[in-house]
Amino acid sequence: MIDSIALLLTALLFGGMTLYSFGFAAFVFSALPVETASPLLRRAFPHFYLFVLGVSGASGVFFAFKDWLSAAVMFGVFATTVLARQILMPAINAATDSGTKRRFKLLHTLSVLTTLGHIILAAWVLLRTI
């Protein structure tokens, strides 16, 4: 039962991150002008990161009872999300506010790669446990 909960949490994490990254964010930019879309996503990202923190942390706890490698991966996602939320996101916002486009592009790329890495890691954990 514990391993089933861990698997379901990881599936929720994978699906939620994928939907947010490739569905919601892309939709917002296609449906709204940039002047509206950017502030909307800026307000949504802290909630996205809280979702990733909660679900990856819970998944790691449940995996810790049966599969230490999957638990370590989920705790790694958790730890790097803390860094992304507390350090990277404020730096991206500061670059946006100051108009330093090159810095914004670099930090945003790092954010995208981090999230893509999290999605890949969640997929890997799913595939190795099914």
FENNOR-V392698 format. One record per helix or strand of 3 or more residues. SS is the DSSP state (@ for helix, = for strand). FROM is the first residue (numbers start at 0). TO is the last residue. If there is no record, write none. Layout:
# FENNOR-V392698
SS_FROM_TO + SS_FROM_TO
This chain:
# FENNOR-V392698
@_1_30 + @_33_62 + @_67_97 + @_100_128
